[in-house]
Amino acid sequence: MSEWVIAGRLAAVGYYRRARGWPVGAGMMRIWRGRSQTPRLLLVPQELRTADPVRADEIIAGLHVFAGRTVQAVDPFAATPPSEEWQEALSGFGWLRHLRAAATPEAGAAARQLVEAWLAAQGRDHSVGWQPQITAERLRAWLAASGLLLAGADEMFYRRFARSLWWQVRVLDAQFASLAPGADRLAVLVALVMAGLCLEGEERLLKWASQRLGEELDRQILPDGGHVSRDPGVLVGLVLDLLPLRQLFPARNVTPPAAILTAVDRMMPMIRFFRLGDGTIARFNGMGPTGIDLVTTALVYDESRGTVPGSAPHSGFERLEAGTTVVITDVGAPPPASYSTGAHAGTLSFELSTGRQLVVMNCGVPTVHRASWRKEARKTAAHSTATVADRSSARFVRRGPAEGAMLSGPHVVEVDRRDLTVTATHDGYRRRLGVQVARVMTLAEDGERLDGEDAIEGADQPYALRFHLHPTVQPVPTEQGRSVLLLLPTGEAWVFAADAGVTIEESIALAMPEGPRRTSQLVVEGRSGTTPSVRWTLRRLERPATHVPDSEPEPQLPL
């Protein structure tokens, strides 16, 4: 299928979804206000995401810190938002868990005051707060915090709160048809199923949403437990949403679809698969900073706790592990076009950790200013792999209703796994530049050495092999120019050596908890016509043994 046909189909689907989309705002609320209901709350779902009491004190004091921005206001919904990301975090109400964990009268009063402020702001057009994924997050947050919100509340607040829950359920129900395939559909369906279980009189909604959620899970969760978008970050959030849902079904004496019960069991091993030695999730296809607390919480509920799989053939990843060294590499084809809006052109890239220290990584994506970094983060040059002619191995739709979808990329990715050796090739550059890219990596049985070879075969094209380093790794050039000493903050030292010249260039680590940080990358350049392959090695240096001089034994003192 040609790129133009793919682009045309993506655009048609995008225009169709826009036409089917239901406009949400003050007008829609007024239409439903006259026929709204006041449902009774039957259950309060568990909140598994960790809470911070310090954040609760800040919110009570009127200090609202979201997405790296701070606003001091009694009513933050009436304030001018400093960024769209800040407004999304505020409107999602995920921060209610901090007040819920505090469980003090002051926390309950602050929570009710902020909910009332949002209810009063419905008359204004807050389009960001009515995006489907934000509405779904708010609905789940309100249900989980309903115990705190309603404890000591008067009848007027209860009626306004319950009616708003009913309205938001109707909004999500109306918006579902316009949602693009992907994780947002799962988030909306989880919220609708949770509402159907927790609110009285939503049996029809529960039956429909449960069935659709089971179908979407079967469609989006691959047999090996990965997500069809190939983004590891989807798994952690989805598991934390599905676990409370599984507990609600027995409480209502309702049998859930089998897919809801089995999806978590399939995803848990994949979370362990993507976890490196430092506890972070490997940065592939849109993965940002890892919430270590979230990953730890999710894995507490892993009932199998079996061995970590070495291969994820359906998701397209391989994991090499020996000693204290872990290597995870992307050896899969791009996801289907409709699920590719967050996919990266990082085929054959890898990340390496030793012990609790990350050494080689991909740039990833940040939590804030994602839109401004998105284009650069998706390029092949932002990954630890080969870049040919300074181009990416995949192309993306630049504008229109299908903006961001992958237009072209590797069609054939072949992989061969034998013990601790992975051999993979991709044809992402063949059609445009006439070259084939291959990579072989072998991890030593003791984990002390990783040997690699990259081959760019075909037409004469310039290429660059990039190895992005973690910001805490200090590269030190050597006199030979073909090796670099890597000093780790743990006191260890590794050596990167290649049979070609190695240079140290600037890079940026985007997926850091504190925000983007400057770092370094090792670059090996060549031309496929003269140097079609490059061998390289990452090797741990042995620490020199400390010599303790022999000494005369001390005479024993008489007792």
Residue, then its C-alpha position, 0 to 999 in steps of 0.5 A: m500500500s502506497e504512502w498516499v493511500i495510507a495518508g488518505r485513509l488516515a485523513a478520512v478517518g480523522y474527518y469522520r471522527r471530527a464530524r461524529g464528535w459531540p461538542v461539549g461545553a456550557g450549551m451541552m450542560r444546559i441541554w441536560r440540566g433540565r433532565s438530569q438525575t441525582p444518582r445514589l453512590l453505591l461503592v467507592p473505588q480504591e485509589l492505588r496511585t500514591a499520595d503525598p501529604v505535603r501536596a495536600d498541605e499545599i492545596i489546602a493553602g491555595l498553592h496549585v503546582f502542576a506540570g512544573r507551574t505554580v498558581q496561588a489562588v483560592d479559586p484556581f479555575a477562575a485564574t488564567p492557566p499558565s499552560e495547557e498542561w497545567q490546566e489539564a492537570l487541574s481539571g483532571f482532579g487526580w490531585l484529589r488523592h493527596l487530600r483523600a490521603a490526608a483525611t482531615p477536616e481541612a482536607g475535606a473542606a478544601a476538596r469540597q470547595l474546589v469541586e464547587a469552584w469547578l461546578a461554578a466554572q461549568g458556565r464558562d467554556h473550559s474546552v480543555g477540561w472537557q477533553p475525553q481523557i480529562t473527563a475520564e480522569r476527573l470522573r474516576a478521581w471524584l468517585a475515588a474521593s467521594g467518601l472524603l467529599l461527602a463526609g460532612a457535606d450538606e444536602m445541596f452539595y450532595r445533589r450538585f455533586a451527584r448530578s455532575l457525575w451523571w452529566q459527566v457520564r453522559v458526556l463520555d458516553a456521547q464522546f466515545a464514538s469520536l475517539a481515535p483508537g488507542a489508550d484514550r478509548l480504554a481510559v474512557l471505558v474504564a471510567l464508564v464501567m467504574a461509574g456503572l458499578c458505583l452509581e445507582g441506576e446505570e445497569r444498561l451503561l455497565k453492560w454496554a461499557s463492560q462489553r466494549l472494554g473487554e473488546e478493546l482490551d482484546r484488541q489493544i493488549l497483545p498476546d505477550g502483554g504489550h500494548v498495540s501502540r508499543d508504548p510501555g507507559v500505557l501498561v502501568g497506568l492501565v494496570l492501576d486503573l483495572l485493578p480497582l475495577r476488578q474489585l468492584f465487580p464482585a461487590r456488585n455481584v456482577t460477572p466481568p468479561a473475561a478480558i478484564l480479568t486476564a488483561v492484568d495478568r498478561m500485562m504484569p510480566m511485560i511491566r517487569f520486562f521493560r523495567l531496567g536495573d534503576g527501576t525505570i521503564a525503557r524509553f520507547n515509543g513515547m515513554g516519559p519519566t517513570g513513576i517508580d512508586l507507580v511501578t512498585t505499586a502495580l507490581v505488588y499485585d502481581e500474583s505470578r511473580g515469575t521469571v521475566p520473559g526474555s522475548a516479547p515477539h508480538s510487541g517486538f522487543e528483546r531483553l538480554e540479562a546477565g549478571t547485573t546488566v540488562v539490555i532491552t532492544d526494539v526489534g519490532a515493526p511500527p504499530p498499525a497506522s491508527y495506533s501510531t500517533g505516539a510511535h517513534a522511529g527508533t527501530l533497533s535502538f537499545e537501552l542498557s543498565t548495570g546494577r541500579q545505574l542506567v548507562v545507554m538510553n533513548c531521549g524519551v519524551p518529557t512530562v511538560h512541553r511535550a508538544s514542543w519536543r514531540k517532533e525531535a523526540r520521535k526522530t531516529a537521531a533521538h535514539s541509540t541506533a543507526t541514522v542514515a543520511d541524517r534522516s529518520s527511518a520513519r515518516f510522520v503525517r505533518r498536518g491535518p486530522a491524522e497529524g502525527a500518525m506514522l506515514s511510512g517506516p520499516h515494513v520488514v523487521e527480521v529478528d533472530r534470538r539465540d541465547l544472549t545474542v540478538t540479530a535484527t535487520h530493518d528496511g526503513y531506509r531501503r525505499r528512500l535511500g537504498v540501504q539495509v540496516a542490521r545490528v547484532m548484539t551479544l551480552a557476555e554470560d557474566g554481564e561484563r561486556l556487550d559486543g555489537e556490530d552495525a551494518i549499513e549495506g547497499a548504496d553509498q550513504p553517510y550514517a551515524l551510530r548514536f549512543h545517548l548516555h544518562p546525564t550522570v554518566q561522565p564520558v572521558p575521551t582517550e588519546q586513541g580516539r576510538s574509545v571513551l571512558l565512561l565514569l559512573p556515579t557508583g564508582e564503576a567505569w566502563v569503556f566504549a570502544a569501536d573500530a572507527g573514530v568515536t566523538i562525544e557530542e551534546s544530547i538531551a535526556l528528555a524523560m527525566p523526573e526533574g525535566p529535560r537535562r543536558t547529557s552526552q552522546l557517543v557518535v560513530e560516523g561513516r559511509s556505507g560505501t567505504t565502511p559498511s559495518v562498525r564493530w563496537t564494545l561496551r565493557r566494564l573495567e575491573r577495579p584494581a585490587t587493593h593490596v594489603p601488606d603483610s604484617e607481623p601478627e600481634p602477640q596475644l596479651p596475657l589475660 
